[in-house]
Amino acid sequence: MAELKVEIDGKLVPLNECGWIERRPCGCIVAAVVAVDAPEREDGWVLATAGQAHRHLNPTKRDRDRATKAGLRTELITMTHYRKNIGANWECDQHQKATA
């Protein structure tokens, strides 16, 4: 498989170094998935678009409708950004303070 690249913050990054997150309107993350996982295997995947990631994270029409109604947005990020800035911290500032 040819290496796919995407542009994030003006830089070209290999897609296999990225992941997709799904956020609520407040900023809380509700789901995350790597963009590329063993595409050579039958159960592997390549999620190159927000639509593909949205379908992967919300596999049924009911799930997708619920996500859309809730205003969830699907965002591509580098895994470096995830490790440095997000990690286990999935709550937005508002909700993080409410649970502290």
TIVO-2410 file (N, C-alpha, C; in nm, 3 decimals):
# residues 100
REC num residu      c1      c2      c3 atome chaine
REC   1      M   0.084  -0.118   0.000     N      A
REC   1      M   0.000   0.000   0.000    CA      A
REC   1      M   0.089   0.125   0.000     C      A
REC   2      A   0.056   0.219  -0.085     N      A
REC   2      A   0.129   0.346  -0.091    CA      A
REC   2      A   0.105   0.425   0.037     C      A
REC   3      E   0.205   0.501   0.077     N      A
REC   3      E   0.191   0.581   0.198    CA      A
REC   3      E   0.101   0.702   0.169     C      A
REC   4      L  -0.007   0.711   0.242     N      A
REC   4      L  -0.097   0.826   0.229    CA      A
REC   4      L  -0.049   0.936   0.323     C      A
REC   5      K  -0.056   1.060   0.275     N      A
REC   5      K  -0.018   1.174   0.359    CA      A
REC   5      K  -0.135   1.271   0.366     C      A
REC   6      V  -0.144   1.339   0.479     N      A
REC   6      V  -0.248   1.439   0.501    CA      A
REC   6      V  -0.182   1.567   0.548     C      A
REC   7      E  -0.251   1.677   0.531     N      A
REC   7      E  -0.199   1.804   0.578    CA      A
REC   7      E  -0.268   1.842   0.709     C      A
REC   8      I  -0.188   1.863   0.811     N      A
REC   8      I  -0.239   1.907   0.941    CA      A
REC   8      I  -0.156   2.027   0.983     C      A
REC   9      D  -0.221   2.138   1.010     N      A
REC   9      D  -0.153   2.262   1.050    CA      A
REC   9      D  -0.042   2.299   0.952     C      A
REC  10      G  -0.071   2.283   0.823     N      A
REC  10      G   0.023   2.322   0.719    CA      A
REC  10      G   0.139   2.228   0.696     C      A
REC  11      K   0.139   2.112   0.762     N      A
REC  11      K   0.248   2.016   0.746    CA      A
REC  11      K   0.194   1.884   0.691     C      A
REC  12      L   0.269   1.823   0.599     N      A
REC  12      L   0.233   1.691   0.549    CA      A
REC  12      L   0.277   1.585   0.650     C      A
REC  13      V   0.185   1.498   0.685     N      A
REC  13      V   0.208   1.395   0.786    CA      A
REC  13      V   0.158   1.262   0.729     C      A
REC  14      P   0.232   1.152   0.748     N      A
REC  14      P   0.180   1.022   0.707    CA      A
REC  14      P   0.050   0.991   0.781     C      A
REC  15      L  -0.050   0.942   0.707     N      A
REC  15      L  -0.178   0.911   0.770    CA      A
REC  15      L  -0.163   0.807   0.880     C      A
REC  16      N  -0.066   0.716   0.866     N      A
REC  16      N  -0.050   0.613   0.969    CA      A
REC  16      N   0.012   0.668   1.098     C      A
REC  17      E   0.041   0.798   1.103     N      A
REC  17      E   0.086   0.863   1.227    CA      A
REC  17      E  -0.023   0.951   1.285     C      A
REC  18      C  -0.147   0.929   1.239     N      A
REC  18      C  -0.260   1.012   1.280    CA      A
REC  18      C  -0.371   0.929   1.342     C      A
REC  19      G  -0.464   0.999   1.402     N      A
REC  19      G  -0.583   0.937   1.457    CA      A
REC  19      G  -0.700   1.033   1.445     C      A
REC  20      W  -0.818   0.979   1.464     N      A
REC  20      W  -0.940   1.058   1.459    CA      A
REC  20      W  -1.000   1.063   1.599     C      A
REC  21      I  -1.046   1.180   1.637     N      A
REC  21      I  -1.120   1.193   1.763    CA      A
REC  21      I  -1.258   1.249   1.732     C      A
REC  22      E  -1.352   1.215   1.818     N      A
REC  22      E  -1.487   1.268   1.805    CA      A
REC  22      E  -1.514   1.350   1.931     C      A
REC  23      R  -1.554   1.477   1.911     N      A
REC  23      R  -1.575   1.569   2.022    CA      A
REC  23      R  -1.720   1.616   2.030     C      A
REC  24      R  -1.763   1.639   2.153     N      A
REC  24      R  -1.891   1.706   2.177    CA      A
REC  24      R  -1.872   1.855   2.149     C      A
REC  25      P  -1.980   1.931   2.134     N      A
REC  25      P  -1.966   2.075   2.111    CA      A
REC  25      P  -1.887   2.147   2.222     C      A
REC  26      C  -1.892   2.095   2.345     N      A
REC  26      C  -1.819   2.159   2.456    CA      A
REC  26      C  -1.669   2.135   2.447     C      A
REC  27      G  -1.626   2.035   2.369     N      A
REC  27      G  -1.485   2.003   2.355    CA      A
REC  27      G  -1.447   1.867   2.413     C      A
REC  28      C  -1.534   1.805   2.492     N      A
REC  28      C  -1.504   1.673   2.547    CA      A
REC  28      C  -1.490   1.571   2.434     C      A
REC  29      I  -1.392   1.484   2.447     N      A
REC  29      I  -1.372   1.376   2.350    CA      A
REC  29      I  -1.456   1.258   2.395     C      A
REC  30      V  -1.528   1.198   2.300     N      A
REC  30      V  -1.611   1.082   2.332    CA      A
REC  30      V  -1.561   0.955   2.266     C      A
REC  31      A  -1.472   0.967   2.166     N      A
REC  31      A  -1.420   0.849   2.098    CA      A
REC  31      A  -1.290   0.885   2.028     C      A
REC  32      A  -1.205   0.784   2.010     N      A
REC  32      A  -1.079   0.802   1.937    CA      A
REC  32      A  -1.043   0.672   1.868     C      A
REC  33      V  -0.976   0.685   1.754     N      A
REC  33      V  -0.933   0.567   1.678    CA      A
REC  33      V  -0.812   0.605   1.594     C      A
REC  34      V  -0.719   0.512   1.578     N      A
REC  34      V  -0.606   0.536   1.489    CA      A
REC  34      V  -0.657   0.538   1.345     C      A
REC  35      A  -0.593   0.616   1.260     N      A
REC  35      A  -0.639   0.630   1.122    CA      A
REC  35      A  -0.606   0.507   1.038     C      A
REC  36      V  -0.497   0.438   1.070     N      A
REC  36      V  -0.456   0.321   0.993    CA      A
REC  36      V  -0.425   0.209   1.091     C      A
REC  37      D  -0.487   0.094   1.067     N      A
REC  37      D  -0.461  -0.023   1.151    CA      A
REC  37      D  -0.454  -0.147   1.062     C      A
REC  38      A  -0.336  -0.198   1.041     N      A
REC  38      A  -0.313  -0.324   0.968    CA      A
REC  38      A  -0.401  -0.338   0.845     C      A
REC  39      P  -0.388  -0.248   0.747     N      A
REC  39      P  -0.476  -0.254   0.629    CA      A
REC  39      P  -0.460  -0.382   0.548     C      A
REC  40      E  -0.348  -0.453   0.568     N      A
REC  40      E  -0.328  -0.578   0.495    CA      A
REC  40      E  -0.415  -0.692   0.549     C      A
REC  41      R  -0.465  -0.678   0.671     N      A
REC  41      R  -0.551  -0.782   0.730    CA      A
REC  41      R  -0.696  -0.756   0.694     C      A
REC  42      E  -0.774  -0.860   0.698     N      A
REC  42      E  -0.917  -0.849   0.667    CA      A
REC  42      E  -0.989  -0.757   0.765     C      A
REC  43      D  -0.947  -0.758   0.891     N      A
REC  43      D  -1.014  -0.675   0.992    CA      A
REC  43      D  -0.943  -0.541   1.014     C      A
REC  44      G  -0.843  -0.507   0.930     N      A
REC  44      G  -0.775  -0.379   0.942    CA      A
REC  44      G  -0.853  -0.269   0.873     C      A
REC  45      W  -0.803  -0.144   0.883     N      A
REC  45      W  -0.872  -0.032   0.820    CA      A
REC  45      W  -0.778   0.083   0.787     C      A
REC  46      V  -0.825   0.165   0.695     N      A
REC  46      V  -0.765   0.294   0.662    CA      A
REC  46      V  -0.879   0.394   0.664     C      A
REC  47      L  -0.870   0.489   0.753     N      A
REC  47      L  -0.973   0.592   0.767    CA      A
REC  47      L  -0.913   0.724   0.719     C      A
REC  48      A  -0.932   0.753   0.590     N      A
REC  48      A  -0.867   0.869   0.529    CA      A
REC  48      A  -0.953   0.995   0.532     C      A
REC  49      T  -1.082   0.981   0.558     N      A
REC  49      T  -1.171   1.098   0.561    CA      A
REC  49      T  -1.249   1.103   0.691     C      A
REC  50      A  -1.298   1.221   0.724     N      A
REC  50      A  -1.381   1.236   0.844    CA      A
REC  50      A  -1.506   1.149   0.833     C      A
REC  51      G  -1.562   1.138   0.713     N      A
REC  51      G  -1.680   1.055   0.694    CA      A
REC  51      G  -1.651   0.908   0.723     C      A
REC  52      Q  -1.536   0.859   0.677     N      A
REC  52      Q  -1.499   0.720   0.704    CA      A
REC  52      Q  -1.479   0.699   0.854     C      A
REC  53      A  -1.414   0.793   0.920     N      A
REC  53      A  -1.392   0.781   1.064    CA      A
REC  53      A  -1.525   0.786   1.139     C      A
REC  54      H  -1.613   0.876   1.097     N      A
REC  54      H  -1.746   0.888   1.161    CA      A
REC  54      H  -1.822   0.755   1.150     C      A
REC  55      R  -1.818   0.692   1.033     N      A
REC  55      R  -1.885   0.563   1.013    CA      A
REC  55      R  -1.820   0.453   1.096     C      A
REC  56      H  -1.688   0.458   1.109     N      A
REC  56      H  -1.618   0.357   1.189    CA      A
REC  56      H  -1.654   0.371   1.337     C      A
REC  57      L  -1.656   0.495   1.385     N      A
REC  57      L  -1.686   0.519   1.526    CA      A
REC  57      L  -1.835   0.504   1.558     C      A
REC  58      N  -1.919   0.516   1.458     N      A
REC  58      N  -2.065   0.507   1.474    CA      A
REC  58      N  -2.117   0.410   1.368     C      A
REC  59      P  -2.102   0.280   1.392     N      A
REC  59      P  -2.125   0.182   1.286    CA      A
REC  59      P  -2.269   0.167   1.234     C      A
REC  60      T  -2.367   0.200   1.316     N      A
REC  60      T  -2.505   0.186   1.268    CA      A
REC  60      T  -2.563   0.322   1.233     C      A
REC  61      K  -2.665   0.321   1.151     N      A
REC  61      K  -2.733   0.446   1.115    CA      A
REC  61      K  -2.786   0.514   1.240     C      A
REC  62      R  -2.837   0.436   1.332     N      A
REC  62      R  -2.888   0.491   1.458    CA      A
REC  62      R  -2.777   0.564   1.533     C      A
REC  63      D  -2.659   0.501   1.541     N      A
REC  63      D  -2.544   0.564   1.607    CA      A
REC  63      D  -2.505   0.695   1.538     C      A
REC  64      R  -2.500   0.691   1.405     N      A
REC  64      R  -2.461   0.812   1.329    CA      A
REC  64      R  -2.564   0.923   1.347     C      A
REC  65      D  -2.692   0.888   1.343     N      A
REC  65      D  -2.796   0.989   1.364    CA      A
REC  65      D  -2.785   1.051   1.503     C      A
REC  66      R  -2.761   0.966   1.602     N      A
REC  66      R  -2.747   1.015   1.741    CA      A
REC  66      R  -2.626   1.108   1.753     C      A
REC  67      A  -2.514   1.071   1.691     N      A
REC  67      A  -2.392   1.152   1.696    CA      A
REC  67      A  -2.415   1.287   1.627     C      A
REC  68      T  -2.482   1.284   1.513     N      A
REC  68      T  -2.511   1.408   1.440    CA      A
REC  68      T  -2.603   1.497   1.523     C      A
REC  69      K  -2.706   1.438   1.580     N      A
REC  69      K  -2.800   1.516   1.663    CA      A
REC  69      K  -2.729   1.577   1.785     C      A
REC  70      A  -2.632   1.505   1.840     N      A
REC  70      A  -2.558   1.555   1.956    CA      A
REC  70      A  -2.453   1.659   1.916     C      A
REC  71      G  -2.433   1.682   1.785     N      A
REC  71      G  -2.338   1.782   1.739    CA      A
REC  71      G  -2.194   1.737   1.747     C      A
REC  72      L  -2.170   1.604   1.749     N      A
REC  72      L  -2.032   1.556   1.754    CA      A
REC  72      L  -1.958   1.592   1.626     C      A
REC  73      R  -1.831   1.627   1.639     N      A
REC  73      R  -1.750   1.656   1.521    CA      A
REC  73      R  -1.629   1.563   1.523     C      A
REC  74      T  -1.588   1.523   1.405     N      A
REC  74      T  -1.478   1.429   1.388    CA      A
REC  74      T  -1.356   1.507   1.341     C      A
REC  75      E  -1.244   1.492   1.414     N      A
REC  75      E  -1.123   1.569   1.385    CA      A
REC  75      E  -1.003   1.478   1.368     C      A
REC  76      L  -0.918   1.511   1.272     N      A
REC  76      L  -0.793   1.439   1.250    CA      A
REC  76      L  -0.681   1.508   1.328     C      A
REC  77      I  -0.605   1.429   1.403     N      A
REC  77      I  -0.491   1.482   1.478    CA      A
REC  77      I  -0.373   1.387   1.461     C      A
REC  78      T  -0.254   1.437   1.488     N      A
REC  78      T  -0.138   1.347   1.488    CA      A
REC  78      T  -0.135   1.271   1.620     C      A
REC  79      M  -0.079   1.154   1.618     N      A
REC  79      M  -0.068   1.077   1.742    CA      A
REC  79      M   0.033   1.144   1.836     C      A
REC  80      T   0.129   1.217   1.780     N      A
REC  80      T   0.221   1.294   1.864    CA      A
REC  80      T   0.143   1.398   1.943     C      A
REC  81      H   0.053   1.470   1.876     N      A
REC  81      H  -0.032   1.568   1.946    CA      A
REC  81      H  -0.115   1.499   2.053     C      A
REC  82      Y  -0.172   1.385   2.019     N      A
REC  82      Y  -0.254   1.311   2.116    CA      A
REC  82      Y  -0.171   1.276   2.240     C      A
REC  83      R  -0.053   1.219   2.221     N      A
REC  83      R   0.030   1.178   2.334    CA      A
REC  83      R   0.077   1.296   2.418     C      A
REC  84      K   0.114   1.407   2.351     N      A
REC  84      K   0.167   1.523   2.423    CA      A
REC  84      K   0.059   1.608   2.490     C      A
REC  85      N  -0.060   1.618   2.426     N      A
REC  85      N  -0.158   1.717   2.473    CA      A
REC  85      N  -0.290   1.660   2.522     C      A
REC  86      I  -0.320   1.536   2.490     N      A
REC  86      I  -0.452   1.483   2.528    CA      A
REC  86      I  -0.438   1.365   2.623     C      A
REC  87      G  -0.381   1.255   2.576     N      A
REC  87      G  -0.365   1.136   2.660    CA      A
REC  87      G  -0.496   1.094   2.724     C      A
REC  88      A  -0.496   1.081   2.854     N      A
REC  88      A  -0.616   1.039   2.927    CA      A
REC  88      A  -0.710   1.157   2.957     C      A
REC  89      N  -0.671   1.278   2.920     N      A
REC  89      N  -0.751   1.397   2.950    CA      A
REC  89      N  -0.852   1.422   2.839     C      A
REC  90      W  -0.966   1.358   2.845     N      A
REC  90      W  -1.068   1.370   2.741    CA      A
REC  90      W  -1.174   1.475   2.772     C      A
REC  91      E  -1.177   1.527   2.894     N      A
REC  91      E  -1.279   1.626   2.929    CA      A
REC  91      E  -1.235   1.766   2.891     C      A
REC  92      C  -1.332   1.849   2.850     N      A
REC  92      C  -1.305   1.990   2.822    CA      A
REC  92      C  -1.279   2.060   2.954     C      A
REC  93      D  -1.230   2.184   2.948     N      A
REC  93      D  -1.200   2.259   3.070    CA      A
REC  93      D  -1.322   2.270   3.162     C      A
REC  94      Q  -1.436   2.296   3.106     N      A
REC  94      Q  -1.559   2.311   3.185    CA      A
REC  94      Q  -1.591   2.184   3.261     C      A
REC  95      H  -1.587   2.069   3.197     N      A
REC  95      H  -1.624   1.944   3.262    CA      A
REC  95      H  -1.512   1.888   3.349     C      A
REC  96      Q  -1.388   1.920   3.315     N      A
REC  96      Q  -1.276   1.876   3.397    CA      A
REC  96      Q  -1.283   1.941   3.535     C      A
REC  97      K  -1.317   2.069   3.538     N      A
REC  97      K  -1.328   2.141   3.665    CA      A
REC  97      K  -1.447   2.091   3.745     C      A
REC  98      A  -1.554   2.053   3.677     N      A
REC  98      A  -1.674   2.006   3.745    CA      A
REC  98      A  -1.651   1.873   3.815     C      A
REC  99      T  -1.559   1.790   3.765     N      A
REC  99      T  -1.533   1.660   3.827    CA      A
REC  99      T  -1.416   1.663   3.923     C      A
REC 100      A  -1.343   1.774   3.927     N      A
REC 100      A  -1.225   1.782   4.014    CA      A
REC 100      A  -1.263   1.802   4.159     C      A
***
